[in-house]
């Protein structure tokens, strides 16, 4: 998935930040990946473009890009978070348990859940995160071919 660097640059600039060579390398690494990348995988991929890039810079960059809505955090079974480009300003993800493919969707009927959580806990709900997991159509199709053969 591509990332609009002009939009990213504008979002960063609005917060007094610049799209540096290091941030660009991180963005390019994530945009070029076929699936979500962990911070260490981002670091390894981005160093091909920017060899002097430090791991701390990668973590800071991922935090900033997540805060401005350019990236989406993805959580897997038994492993830490990874990152993918955000396709929309507010979206959620479905992660394939077989291949790790991440697909974003925008359907969001969470108002009733958020209201119930607020009533039950006394919290003022300000945001939410939704991630589903399952088997993507490609993997389901491949599994069907294997079992039929």
Secondary structure, DSSP 4 states (H G I P E B T S, - for coil): ----HHHHHHHHHHTT----HHHHHHHHHHHH-SS-EEHHHHHHHHTTT-TT--HHHHHHHHHHHHHTTSEEEEEETTEEEEEEE-SSSS-EEEEETTT--EEEE-----HHHHHHHHHHH---------EEEE--HHHHHHHHHHHH-
